[in-house]
Amino acid sequence: MLLRLAIAISTLIACGDGAPEAARADAAGGKEIFATACAPCHAANAGGHVGPNLTDEYWLHGGRPADILASVRFGWVDKGMPAWGPVLGEANVRAVVAYVVSLKNTRVAGGKAPQGTTE
């Protein structure tokens, strides 16, 4: 229960909006964008491919919503992740982040081995 509450609060923070409906809408829109922009590296189920698993509790560059937002917005070009901010625009970046936050700790079957540290 507390985990779900923390995820919901994190999603609201990532969306920058206090309304739960907006958070759900952003996450739903983010799922569509994720399928196109992120799935080639992170897999369709976000369990990781070339990029890390986004469904566990391990994060290479921080798993807080603000950390994930910065990673998506600015990328990690030296590690192969492009800066999506200029490509997607701020609203779409926030939608993707809302979706990724909603996936945290869901631990999809067959996900890539943990990378990084827990928070």
A tleap script that builds the chain and sets N, CA, C and O, in Angstrom:
source leaprc.protein.ff14SB
mol = sequence {
  NMET LEU LEU ARG LEU ALA ILE ALA ILE SER
  THR LEU ILE ALA CYS GLY ASP GLY ALA PRO
  GLU ALA ALA ARG ALA ASP ALA ALA GLY GLY
  LYS GLU ILE PHE ALA THR ALA CYS ALA PRO
  CYS HIE ALA ALA ASN ALA GLY GLY HIE VAL
  GLY PRO ASN LEU THR ASP GLU TYR TRP LEU
  HIE GLY GLY ARG PRO ALA ASP ILE LEU ALA
  SER VAL ARG PHE GLY TRP VAL ASP LYS GLY
  MET PRO ALA TRP GLY PRO VAL LEU GLY GLU
  ALA ASN VAL ARG ALA VAL VAL ALA TYR VAL
  VAL SER LEU LYS ASN THR ARG VAL ALA GLY
  GLY LYS ALA PRO GLN GLY THR THR CGLU
}
set mol.1.N position { 0.823 -1.189 0.000 }
set mol.1.CA position { 0.000 0.000 0.000 }
set mol.1.C position { 0.872 1.259 0.000 }
set mol.1.O position { 0.639 2.189 -0.772 }
set mol.2.N position { 1.870 1.273 0.870 }
set mol.2.CA position { 2.747 2.443 0.921 }
set mol.2.C position { 3.524 2.613 -0.369 }
set mol.2.O position { 3.761 3.735 -0.816 }
set mol.3.N position { 3.924 1.494 -0.970 }
set mol.3.CA position { 4.649 1.566 -2.233 }
set mol.3.C position { 3.773 2.201 -3.309 }
set mol.3.O position { 4.233 3.069 -4.051 }
set mol.4.N position { 2.519 1.775 -3.396 }
set mol.4.CA position { 1.605 2.346 -4.394 }
set mol.4.C position { 1.384 3.831 -4.139 }
set mol.4.O position { 1.314 4.620 -5.081 }
set mol.5.N position { 1.272 4.218 -2.862 }
set mol.5.CA position { 1.104 5.629 -2.528 }
set mol.5.C position { 2.341 6.419 -2.938 }
set mol.5.O position { 2.225 7.515 -3.488 }
set mol.6.N position { 3.521 5.870 -2.673 }
set mol.6.CA position { 4.756 6.553 -3.059 }
set mol.6.C position { 4.848 6.703 -4.571 }
set mol.6.O position { 5.280 7.742 -5.070 }
set mol.7.N position { 4.442 5.666 -5.302 }
set mol.7.CA position { 4.472 5.747 -6.765 }
set mol.7.C position { 3.490 6.806 -7.253 }
set mol.7.O position { 3.808 7.577 -8.160 }
set mol.8.N position { 2.309 6.849 -6.662 }
set mol.8.CA position { 1.310 7.846 -7.065 }
set mol.8.C position { 1.810 9.258 -6.795 }
set mol.8.O position { 1.649 10.149 -7.630 }
set mol.9.N position { 2.413 9.462 -5.636 }
set mol.9.CA position { 2.949 10.790 -5.306 }
set mol.9.C position { 4.092 11.135 -6.255 }
set mol.9.O position { 4.171 12.263 -6.740 }
set mol.10.N position { 4.980 10.176 -6.525 }
set mol.10.CA position { 6.086 10.416 -7.453 }
set mol.10.C position { 5.581 10.770 -8.837 }
set mol.10.O position { 6.145 11.630 -9.514 }
set mol.11.N position { 4.516 10.104 -9.255 }
set mol.11.CA position { 3.940 10.388 -10.568 }
set mol.11.C position { 3.400 11.798 -10.609 }
set mol.11.O position { 3.594 12.510 -11.594 }
set mol.12.N position { 2.726 12.209 -9.555 }
set mol.12.CA position { 2.196 13.575 -9.507 }
set mol.12.C position { 3.315 14.602 -9.556 }
set mol.12.O position { 3.208 15.618 -10.243 }
set mol.13.N position { 4.386 14.333 -8.825 }
set mol.13.CA position { 5.523 15.251 -8.838 }
set mol.13.C position { 6.131 15.315 -10.235 }
set mol.13.O position { 6.438 16.397 -10.734 }
set mol.14.N position { 6.303 14.158 -10.863 }
set mol.14.CA position { 6.901 14.116 -12.199 }
set mol.14.C position { 6.041 14.865 -13.204 }
set mol.14.O position { 6.559 15.480 -14.136 }
set mol.15.N position { 4.728 14.813 -13.014 }
set mol.15.CA position { 3.830 15.476 -13.956 }
set mol.15.C position { 3.786 16.974 -13.736 }
set mol.15.O position { 3.390 17.726 -14.627 }
set mol.16.N position { 4.193 17.413 -12.546 }
set mol.16.CA position { 4.143 18.835 -12.262 }
set mol.16.C position { 2.719 19.340 -12.121 }
set mol.16.O position { 2.462 20.524 -12.340 }
set mol.17.N position { 1.790 18.467 -11.762 }
set mol.17.CA position { 0.384 18.828 -11.673 }
set mol.17.C position { -0.200 18.103 -10.477 }
set mol.17.O position { 0.138 16.946 -10.228 }
set mol.18.N position { -1.063 18.757 -9.741 }
set mol.18.CA position { -1.623 18.159 -8.543 }
set mol.18.C position { -2.809 17.264 -8.782 }
set mol.18.O position { -3.300 16.671 -7.821 }
set mol.19.N position { -3.301 17.123 -9.977 }
set mol.19.CA position { -4.517 16.360 -10.228 }
set mol.19.C position { -4.190 14.924 -10.614 }
set mol.19.O position { -3.428 14.698 -11.554 }
set mol.20.N position { -4.763 13.935 -9.892 }
set mol.20.CA position { -4.518 12.535 -10.250 }
set mol.20.C position { -4.941 12.206 -11.679 }
set mol.20.O position { -4.301 11.387 -12.340 }
set mol.21.N position { -6.004 12.832 -12.159 }
set mol.21.CA position { -6.447 12.572 -13.528 }
set mol.21.C position { -5.379 12.979 -14.530 }
set mol.21.O position { -5.152 12.293 -15.526 }
set mol.22.N position { -4.732 14.095 -14.258 }
set mol.22.CA position { -3.665 14.558 -15.152 }
set mol.22.C position { -2.496 13.581 -15.128 }
set mol.22.O position { -1.880 13.317 -16.161 }
set mol.23.N position { -2.189 13.042 -13.941 }
set mol.23.CA position { -1.091 12.085 -13.830 }
set mol.23.C position { -1.398 10.827 -14.630 }
set mol.23.O position { -0.532 10.317 -15.342 }
set mol.24.N position { -2.610 10.328 -14.521 }
set mol.24.CA position { -2.986 9.137 -15.284 }
set mol.24.C position { -2.957 9.414 -16.780 }
set mol.24.O position { -2.487 8.585 -17.560 }
set mol.25.N position { -3.455 10.571 -17.180 }
set mol.25.CA position { -3.462 10.926 -18.602 }
set mol.25.C position { -2.036 11.059 -19.117 }
set mol.25.O position { -1.721 10.588 -20.210 }
set mol.26.N position { -1.174 11.700 -18.330 }
set mol.26.CA position { 0.218 11.842 -18.742 }
set mol.26.C position { 0.888 10.475 -18.865 }
set mol.26.O position { 1.610 10.224 -19.831 }
set mol.27.N position { 0.656 9.592 -17.897 }
set mol.27.CA position { 1.261 8.266 -17.950 }
set mol.27.C position { 0.749 7.482 -19.156 }
set mol.27.O position { 1.517 6.769 -19.801 }
set mol.28.N position { -0.535 7.606 -19.463 }
set mol.28.CA position { -1.098 6.904 -20.623 }
set mol.28.C position { -0.485 7.431 -21.916 }
set mol.28.O position { -0.115 6.650 -22.792 }
set mol.29.N position { -0.378 8.740 -22.038 }
set mol.29.CA position { 0.264 9.330 -23.212 }
set mol.29.C position { 1.739 8.983 -23.262 }
set mol.29.O position { 2.302 8.771 -24.336 }
set mol.30.N position { 2.359 8.928 -22.098 }
set mol.30.CA position { 3.766 8.567 -22.018 }
set mol.30.C position { 4.036 7.151 -22.470 }
set mol.30.O position { 5.100 6.863 -23.019 }
set mol.31.N position { 3.079 6.262 -22.245 }
set mol.31.CA position { 3.230 4.876 -22.683 }
set mol.31.C position { 3.333 4.804 -24.203 }
set mol.31.O position { 4.132 4.037 -24.740 }
set mol.32.N position { 2.531 5.599 -24.886 }
set mol.32.CA position { 2.571 5.625 -26.356 }
set mol.32.C position { 3.913 6.158 -26.852 }
set mol.32.O position { 4.504 5.611 -27.783 }
set mol.33.N position { 4.378 7.215 -26.227 }
set mol.33.CA position { 5.663 7.801 -26.618 }
set mol.33.C position { 6.799 6.828 -26.299 }
set mol.33.O position { 7.727 6.666 -27.091 }
set mol.34.N position { 6.718 6.184 -25.138 }
set mol.34.CA position { 7.726 5.204 -24.737 }
set mol.34.C position { 7.852 4.108 -25.787 }
set mol.34.O position { 8.959 3.689 -26.127 }
set mol.35.N position { 6.721 3.648 -26.296 }
set mol.35.CA position { 6.723 2.561 -27.285 }
set mol.35.C position { 7.515 2.935 -28.522 }
set mol.35.O position { 8.135 2.075 -29.148 }
set mol.36.N position { 7.500 4.193 -28.875 }
set mol.36.CA position { 8.209 4.647 -30.072 }
set mol.36.C position { 9.650 5.067 -29.783 }
set mol.36.O position { 10.577 4.652 -30.478 }
set mol.37.N position { 9.827 5.886 -28.760 }
set mol.37.CA position { 11.131 6.491 -28.512 }
set mol.37.C position { 12.045 5.666 -27.609 }
set mol.37.O position { 13.261 5.656 -27.801 }
set mol.38.N position { 11.469 4.979 -26.632 }
set mol.38.CA position { 12.286 4.352 -25.591 }
set mol.38.C position { 12.411 2.839 -25.711 }
set mol.38.O position { 13.439 2.266 -25.350 }
set mol.39.N position { 11.369 2.195 -26.219 }
set mol.39.CA position { 11.346 0.731 -26.283 }
set mol.39.C position { 12.499 0.124 -27.088 }
set mol.39.O position { 12.953 -0.967 -26.743 }
set mol.40.N position { 12.992 0.780 -28.144 }
set mol.40.CA position { 14.117 0.157 -28.863 }
set mol.40.C position { 15.325 -0.140 -27.959 }
set mol.40.O position { 16.054 -1.101 -28.204 }
set mol.41.N position { 15.538 0.660 -26.941 }
set mol.41.CA position { 16.668 0.435 -26.032 }
set mol.41.C position { 16.264 -0.183 -24.696 }
set mol.41.O position { 17.028 -0.949 -24.109 }
set mol.42.N position { 15.069 0.147 -24.217 }
set mol.42.CA position { 14.645 -0.327 -22.894 }
set mol.42.C position { 13.656 -1.484 -22.963 }
set mol.42.O position { 13.226 -1.974 -21.919 }
set mol.43.N position { 13.280 -1.938 -24.161 }
set mol.43.CA position { 12.321 -3.022 -24.419 }
set mol.43.C position { 10.890 -2.526 -24.254 }
set mol.43.O position { 10.623 -1.596 -23.492 }
set mol.44.N position { 9.989 -3.154 -24.971 }
set mol.44.CA position { 8.581 -2.748 -24.945 }
set mol.44.C position { 7.989 -2.825 -23.545 }
set mol.44.O position { 7.119 -2.026 -23.198 }
set mol.45.N position { 8.448 -3.776 -22.735 }
set mol.45.CA position { 7.944 -3.913 -21.373 }
set mol.45.C position { 8.804 -3.161 -20.356 }
set mol.45.O position { 8.593 -3.285 -19.149 }
set mol.46.N position { 9.767 -2.388 -20.841 }
set mol.46.CA position { 10.697 -1.576 -20.038 }
set mol.46.C position { 11.649 -2.425 -19.205 }
set mol.46.O position { 12.306 -1.914 -18.298 }
set mol.47.N position { 11.725 -3.712 -19.505 }
set mol.47.CA position { 12.607 -4.601 -18.761 }
set mol.47.C position { 14.063 -4.529 -19.154 }
set mol.47.O position { 14.894 -5.242 -18.592 }
set mol.48.N position { 14.382 -3.680 -20.111 }
set mol.48.CA position { 15.770 -3.487 -20.509 }
set mol.48.C position { 16.163 -4.301 -21.721 }
set mol.48.O position { 15.738 -5.444 -21.890 }
set mol.49.N position { 16.978 -3.695 -22.557 }
set mol.49.CA position { 17.548 -4.337 -23.742 }
set mol.49.C position { 18.988 -3.841 -23.797 }
set mol.49.O position { 19.837 -4.351 -23.067 }
set mol.50.N position { 19.276 -2.878 -24.631 }
set mol.50.CA position { 20.582 -2.219 -24.610 }
set mol.50.C position { 20.644 -1.308 -23.390 }
set mol.50.O position { 21.667 -1.234 -22.710 }
set mol.51.N position { 19.547 -0.619 -23.122 }
set mol.51.CA position { 19.425 0.239 -21.949 }
set mol.51.C position { 18.993 -0.575 -20.732 }
set mol.51.O position { 18.608 -1.737 -20.863 }
set mol.52.N position { 19.057 0.034 -19.555 }
set mol.52.CA position { 18.743 -0.692 -18.325 }
set mol.52.C position { 17.254 -0.994 -18.143 }
set mol.52.O position { 16.388 -0.399 -18.784 }
set mol.53.N position { 17.002 -1.930 -17.253 }
set mol.53.CA position { 15.663 -2.287 -16.811 }
set mol.53.C position { 15.086 -1.093 -16.045 }
set mol.53.O position { 15.724 -0.584 -15.124 }
set mol.54.N position { 13.910 -0.653 -16.412 }
set mol.54.CA position { 13.265 0.477 -15.743 }
set mol.54.C position { 12.155 0.026 -14.802 }
set mol.54.O position { 11.403 0.852 -14.284 }
set mol.55.N position { 12.050 -1.284 -14.579 }
set mol.55.CA position { 10.959 -1.795 -13.754 }
set mol.55.C position { 11.422 -2.336 -12.409 }
set mol.55.O position { 10.611 -2.847 -11.637 }
set mol.56.N position { 12.702 -2.232 -12.120 }
set mol.56.CA position { 13.186 -2.701 -10.824 }
set mol.56.C position { 13.504 -1.500 -9.937 }
set mol.56.O position { 13.152 -0.369 -10.272 }
set mol.57.N position { 14.161 -1.741 -8.822 }
set mol.57.CA position { 14.474 -0.657 -7.890 }
set mol.57.C position { 15.897 -0.133 -8.038 }
set mol.57.O position { 16.362 0.639 -7.199 }
set mol.58.N position { 16.594 -0.544 -9.096 }
set mol.58.CA position { 17.972 -0.132 -9.327 }
set mol.58.C position { 18.029 0.931 -10.419 }
set mol.58.O position { 17.373 0.813 -11.454 }
set mol.59.N position { 18.823 1.969 -10.172 }
set mol.59.CA position { 18.904 3.091 -11.111 }
set mol.59.C position { 20.351 3.521 -11.264 }
set mol.59.O position { 21.082 3.651 -10.282 }
set mol.60.N position { 20.752 3.739 -12.496 }
set mol.60.CA position { 22.121 4.180 -12.785 }
set mol.60.C position { 22.329 5.652 -12.460 }
set mol.60.O position { 23.418 6.046 -12.042 }
set mol.61.N position { 21.300 6.468 -12.646 }
set mol.61.CA position { 21.446 7.918 -12.486 }
set mol.61.C position { 20.380 8.495 -11.568 }
set mol.61.O position { 20.021 9.666 -11.688 }
set mol.62.N position { 19.878 7.688 -10.663 }
set mol.62.CA position { 18.878 8.130 -9.697 }
set mol.62.C position { 17.466 7.787 -10.143 }
set mol.62.O position { 17.112 7.971 -11.308 }
set mol.63.N position { 16.673 7.294 -9.225 }
set mol.63.CA position { 15.316 6.874 -9.527 }
set mol.63.C position { 14.225 7.799 -9.038 }
set mol.63.O position { 13.041 7.492 -9.181 }
set mol.64.N position { 14.609 8.936 -8.456 }
set mol.64.CA position { 13.587 9.909 -8.068 }
set mol.64.C position { 12.998 10.526 -9.328 }
set mol.64.O position { 13.683 10.607 -10.348 }
set mol.65.N position { 11.745 10.961 -9.281 }
set mol.65.CA position { 11.149 11.571 -10.480 }
set mol.65.C position { 12.005 12.683 -11.088 }
set mol.65.O position { 12.121 12.776 -12.310 }
set mol.66.N position { 12.596 13.515 -10.255 }
set mol.66.CA position { 13.437 14.600 -10.779 }
set mol.66.C position { 14.668 14.057 -11.494 }
set mol.66.O position { 15.100 14.616 -12.502 }
set mol.67.N position { 15.235 12.968 -10.975 }
set mol.67.CA position { 16.402 12.333 -11.618 }
set mol.67.C position { 16.021 11.747 -12.974 }
set mol.67.O position { 16.739 11.908 -13.961 }
set mol.68.N position { 14.876 11.063 -13.001 }
set mol.68.CA position { 14.411 10.452 -14.247 }
set mol.68.C position { 14.101 11.541 -15.268 }
set mol.68.O position { 14.420 11.398 -16.448 }
set mol.69.N position { 13.483 12.624 -14.817 }
set mol.69.CA position { 13.182 13.752 -15.704 }
set mol.69.C position { 14.465 14.300 -16.321 }
set mol.69.O position { 14.525 14.533 -17.528 }
set mol.70.N position { 15.476 14.502 -15.507 }
set mol.70.CA position { 16.754 15.016 -16.032 }
set mol.70.C position { 17.379 14.028 -17.010 }
set mol.70.O position { 17.924 14.438 -18.035 }
set mol.71.N position { 17.307 12.733 -16.708 }
set mol.71.CA position { 17.888 11.726 -17.603 }
set mol.71.C position { 17.196 11.723 -18.959 }
set mol.71.O position { 17.853 11.636 -19.997 }
set mol.72.N position { 15.879 11.818 -18.949 }
set mol.72.CA position { 15.141 11.820 -20.216 }
set mol.72.C position { 15.380 13.135 -20.954 }
set mol.72.O position { 15.642 13.139 -22.157 }
set mol.73.N position { 15.290 14.231 -20.243 }
set mol.73.CA position { 15.421 15.553 -20.862 }
set mol.73.C position { 16.803 15.770 -21.464 }
set mol.73.O position { 16.921 16.217 -22.605 }
set mol.74.N position { 17.854 15.454 -20.698 }
set mol.74.CA position { 19.223 15.772 -21.119 }
set mol.74.C position { 19.992 14.563 -21.645 }
set mol.74.O position { 21.025 14.728 -22.294 }
set mol.75.N position { 19.503 13.346 -21.374 }
set mol.75.CA position { 20.147 12.136 -21.839 }
set mol.75.C position { 21.455 11.847 -21.127 }
set mol.75.O position { 21.872 12.565 -20.218 }
set mol.76.N position { 22.080 10.782 -21.569 }
set mol.76.CA position { 23.423 10.379 -21.149 }
set mol.76.C position { 24.132 9.991 -22.438 }
set mol.76.O position { 24.396 8.816 -22.696 }
set mol.77.N position { 24.431 10.996 -23.231 }
set mol.77.CA position { 24.941 10.798 -24.584 }
set mol.77.C position { 26.184 9.921 -24.593 }
set mol.77.O position { 26.362 9.107 -25.499 }
set mol.78.N position { 27.048 10.081 -23.586 }
set mol.78.CA position { 28.264 9.270 -23.530 }
set mol.78.C position { 27.955 7.789 -23.310 }
set mol.78.O position { 28.806 6.932 -23.548 }
set mol.79.N position { 26.737 7.489 -22.856 }
set mol.79.CA position { 26.330 6.098 -22.628 }
set mol.79.C position { 25.313 5.620 -23.674 }
set mol.79.O position { 24.783 4.513 -23.580 }
set mol.80.N position { 25.056 6.468 -24.661 }
set mol.80.CA position { 24.178 6.067 -25.745 }
set mol.80.C position { 22.740 6.530 -25.641 }
set mol.80.O position { 21.949 6.264 -26.546 }
set mol.81.N position { 22.371 7.221 -24.557 }
set mol.81.CA position { 20.999 7.712 -24.433 }
set mol.81.C position { 20.939 9.155 -24.916 }
set mol.81.O position { 21.611 10.032 -24.373 }
set mol.82.N position { 20.125 9.391 -25.944 }
set mol.82.CA position { 20.027 10.760 -26.460 }
set mol.82.C position { 19.279 11.686 -25.506 }
set mol.82.O position { 18.541 11.236 -24.629 }
set mol.83.N position { 19.481 12.962 -25.691 }
set mol.83.CA position { 18.717 13.984 -24.962 }
set mol.83.C position { 17.370 14.107 -25.662 }
set mol.83.O position { 17.293 14.618 -26.779 }
set mol.84.N position { 16.308 13.641 -25.009 }
set mol.84.CA position { 14.988 13.633 -25.633 }
set mol.84.C position { 14.255 14.959 -25.507 }
set mol.84.O position { 13.269 15.180 -26.210 }
set mol.85.N position { 14.710 15.845 -24.629 }
set mol.85.CA position { 14.030 17.125 -24.448 }
set mol.85.C position { 13.829 17.889 -25.745 }
set mol.85.O position { 12.697 18.264 -26.054 }
set mol.86.N position { 14.875 18.134 -26.511 }
set mol.86.CA position { 14.716 18.883 -27.753 }
set mol.86.C position { 13.899 18.144 -28.818 }
set mol.86.O position { 13.310 18.772 -29.698 }
set mol.87.N position { 13.866 16.833 -28.737 }
set mol.87.CA position { 13.158 16.025 -29.729 }
set mol.87.C position { 11.672 15.930 -29.407 }
set mol.87.O position { 10.823 16.128 -30.277 }
set mol.88.N position { 11.368 15.625 -28.151 }
set mol.88.CA position { 9.979 15.371 -27.758 }
set mol.88.C position { 9.234 16.602 -27.267 }
set mol.88.O position { 8.009 16.665 -27.374 }
set mol.89.N position { 9.945 17.571 -26.738 }
set mol.89.CA position { 9.296 18.718 -26.106 }
set mol.89.C position { 8.979 18.405 -24.653 }
set mol.89.O position { 8.879 17.242 -24.264 }
set mol.90.N position { 8.823 19.452 -23.857 }
set mol.90.CA position { 8.676 19.298 -22.410 }
set mol.90.C position { 7.444 18.496 -22.001 }
set mol.90.O position { 7.538 17.644 -21.118 }
set mol.91.N position { 6.307 18.744 -22.614 }
set mol.91.CA position { 5.086 18.020 -22.230 }
set mol.91.C position { 5.236 16.521 -22.475 }
set mol.91.O position { 4.824 15.716 -21.639 }
set mol.92.N position { 5.812 16.142 -23.594 }
set mol.92.CA position { 5.995 14.719 -23.904 }
set mol.92.C position { 7.063 14.080 -23.027 }
set mol.92.O position { 6.939 12.916 -22.646 }
set mol.93.N position { 8.106 14.827 -22.705 }
set mol.93.CA position { 9.124 14.316 -21.787 }
set mol.93.C position { 8.478 14.023 -20.439 }
set mol.93.O position { 8.714 12.962 -19.861 }
set mol.94.N position { 7.676 14.935 -19.936 }
set mol.94.CA position { 7.002 14.734 -18.647 }
set mol.94.C position { 6.035 13.555 -18.704 }
set mol.94.O position { 5.882 12.829 -17.722 }
set mol.95.N position { 5.390 13.364 -19.838 }
set mol.95.CA position { 4.484 12.224 -19.989 }
set mol.95.C position { 5.267 10.911 -19.926 }
set mol.95.O position { 4.840 9.964 -19.265 }
set mol.96.N position { 6.398 10.855 -20.603 }
set mol.96.CA position { 7.235 9.647 -20.561 }
set mol.96.C position { 7.715 9.399 -19.138 }
set mol.96.O position { 7.698 8.262 -18.668 }
set mol.97.N position { 8.136 10.433 -18.463 }
set mol.97.CA position { 8.606 10.286 -17.085 }
set mol.97.C position { 7.474 9.779 -16.191 }
set mol.97.O position { 7.700 8.906 -15.352 }
set mol.98.N position { 6.276 10.306 -16.354 }
set mol.98.CA position { 5.136 9.821 -15.570 }
set mol.98.C position { 4.927 8.330 -15.808 }
set mol.98.O position { 4.647 7.584 -14.870 }
set mol.99.N position { 5.061 7.902 -17.039 }
set mol.99.CA position { 4.912 6.482 -17.363 }
set mol.99.C position { 6.032 5.659 -16.725 }
set mol.99.O position { 5.765 4.623 -16.117 }
set mol.100.N position { 7.262 6.103 -16.854 }
set mol.100.CA position { 8.397 5.363 -16.278 }
set mol.100.C position { 8.252 5.277 -14.760 }
set mol.100.O position { 8.497 4.220 -14.178 }
set mol.101.N position { 7.862 6.360 -14.120 }
set mol.101.CA position { 7.658 6.341 -12.667 }
set mol.101.C position { 6.589 5.314 -12.298 }
set mol.101.O position { 6.700 4.645 -11.270 }
set mol.102.N position { 5.565 5.188 -13.123 }
set mol.102.CA position { 4.500 4.225 -12.830 }
set mol.102.C position { 4.982 2.778 -12.945 }
set mol.102.O position { 4.334 1.871 -12.421 }
set mol.103.N position { 6.107 2.550 -13.622 }
set mol.103.CA position { 6.651 1.207 -13.815 }
set mol.103.C position { 7.627 0.783 -12.718 }
set mol.103.O position { 7.922 -0.403 -12.571 }
set mol.104.N position { 8.123 1.742 -11.956 }
set mol.104.CA position { 9.125 1.442 -10.933 }
set mol.104.C position { 8.643 0.329 -10.013 }
set mol.104.O position { 7.497 0.327 -9.562 }
set mol.105.N position { 9.532 -0.611 -9.745 }
set mol.105.CA position { 9.295 -1.720 -8.820 }
set mol.105.C position { 8.201 -2.683 -9.262 }
set mol.105.O position { 7.683 -3.439 -8.440 }
set mol.106.N position { 7.843 -2.672 -10.527 }
set mol.106.CA position { 6.883 -3.661 -11.021 }
set mol.106.C position { 7.587 -4.952 -11.416 }
set mol.106.O position { 6.940 -5.993 -11.528 }
set mol.107.N position { 8.867 -4.906 -11.623 }
set mol.107.CA position { 9.724 -6.072 -11.876 }
set mol.107.C position { 9.138 -7.032 -12.911 }
set mol.107.O position { 8.697 -8.130 -12.570 }
set mol.108.N position { 9.136 -6.620 -14.148 }
set mol.108.CA position { 8.582 -7.468 -15.207 }
set mol.108.C position { 9.373 -8.768 -15.334 }
set mol.108.O position { 10.577 -8.808 -15.082 }
set mol.109.N position { 8.681 -9.814 -15.726 }
set mol.109.CA position { 9.325 -11.107 -15.931 }
set mol.109.C position { 10.337 -10.999 -17.066 }
set mol.109.O position { 10.072 -10.371 -18.091 }
set mol.110.N position { 11.480 -11.609 -16.875 }
set mol.110.CA position { 12.511 -11.615 -17.907 }
set mol.110.C position { 13.272 -10.315 -18.022 }
set mol.110.O position { 14.000 -10.107 -18.993 }
set mol.111.N position { 13.115 -9.431 -17.041 }
set mol.111.CA position { 13.823 -8.154 -17.078 }
set mol.111.C position { 15.331 -8.333 -16.958 }
set mol.111.O position { 15.820 -9.319 -16.406 }
set mol.112.N position { 16.038 -7.371 -17.478 }
set mol.112.CA position { 17.494 -7.361 -17.431 }
set mol.112.C position { 17.968 -7.347 -15.970 }
set mol.112.O position { 17.273 -6.839 -15.090 }
set mol.113.N position { 19.136 -7.898 -15.728 }
set mol.113.CA position { 19.713 -7.936 -14.382 }
set mol.113.C position { 19.884 -6.517 -13.841 }
set mol.113.O position { 20.076 -5.575 -14.609 }
set mol.114.N position { 19.815 -6.367 -12.513 }
set mol.114.CA position { 19.943 -5.039 -11.912 }
set mol.114.C position { 21.242 -4.333 -12.295 }
set mol.114.O position { 22.303 -4.947 -12.406 }
set mol.115.N position { 21.116 -3.017 -12.491 }
set mol.115.CA position { 22.263 -2.152 -12.745 }
set mol.115.C position { 22.095 -0.915 -11.872 }
set mol.115.O position { 20.979 -0.423 -11.708 }
set mol.116.N position { 23.165 -0.418 -11.321 }
set mol.116.CA position { 23.087 0.788 -10.518 }
set mol.116.C position { 22.845 0.486 -9.054 }
set mol.116.O position { 23.205 -0.577 -8.550 }
set mol.117.N position { 22.225 1.447 -8.381 }
set mol.117.CA position { 21.981 1.332 -6.946 }
set mol.117.C position { 20.508 1.560 -6.633 }
set mol.117.O position { 19.761 2.106 -7.445 }
set mol.118.N position { 20.108 1.132 -5.444 }
set mol.118.CA position { 18.736 1.362 -5.006 }
set mol.118.C position { 18.658 2.709 -4.302 }
set mol.118.O position { 19.663 3.285 -3.885 }
set mol.119.N position { 17.437 3.183 -4.188 }
set mol.119.CA position { 17.243 4.454 -3.481 }
set mol.119.C position { 16.469 4.220 -2.215 }
set mol.119.O position { 16.198 5.164 -1.473 }
savepdb mol mol.pdb
quit
